[in-house]
């Protein structure tokens, strides 16, 4: 019988790297595992990437968030219960990706995704501009843009489309 909570830290770190898609479960093993898993999340280069990230805010305030990521990272990014469209296969790597869509998402939702990825290969932002926005709507948009800007601060983005 083996007790995982008594493994040496260097072994735990290796297990976390290979099992990071289950990091939420790993954190529950013991306080030390939790601490090492949280530390792992601070090293951005070790984290998985998001293949495609799309965020849209229409002129009427309706929002949509779409992402494409390796299927095994659904729970890691906290989107296991979101709706999925058919799988996308990257012809070059042969990897399977999930296409994830969520309507009515606020900027708070994507703070988690961006804090848990090493990079975004393609980022698309579509934020409608209207000359005479109601004051409340304009304020909400400014807040969302500020949250998004702050969340992107340390994220490597290979391609941006506006």
C-alpha angles and dihedrals in degrees: 000000000000129000110211093200092068098054116119116264095246091056091047090052091053091049090050092052093051094042102037093128085071095043093129090060093041090057090061097060096085141324090267092052089048092051093048092046091051089048089051090056090059092062100078096187090064094055127095121261131239111231096204132004121186126181124179132183114187124212089258092055098257112143137201130187122194129178138178118206140147107291093236091065098063095108094036089061092040096244100111092119097044122106116269129205122209116304121271118219119208103223094205098051101023089228122147118231132190120228108217126193131185126173122203094029119157126213089259090070095062096048088079094049094048094046090054102049133083094211146341113234094199125013120189121187122184112178113166119225122210123184096227110034118171109257093246094050092047090051092051091050092050090051092049092048090049092050091048092047092050093046091051093050096105100022120112110226118193097191132012125196123187 
